[in-house]
């Protein structure tokens, strides 16, 4: 499966003192969004991001859509480190 890379990574931190994780592609974004370490309270931006990423992997949306949706979900979950 094509990873559908982002032009720029999104940096997130799943644990307060943990390392910043660079998310470089739509495939990695889906893995992150469905990871058990994602904060347990998953809001509407999380659902939107999963949907956007899956549509990108199916060829129906752009990688920019997936990246932007991931940014919003990470902000909502308060795990965004840098854009």
Secondary structure, DSSP 8 states (H G I E B T S, - for coil): ----EEEEEEEE-SSTTS--EEEEEHHHHHHHHTSTTS-S---HHHHHHHHHHHHHHTTSS-HHHHHHHHHHHHHHHT-EEE-
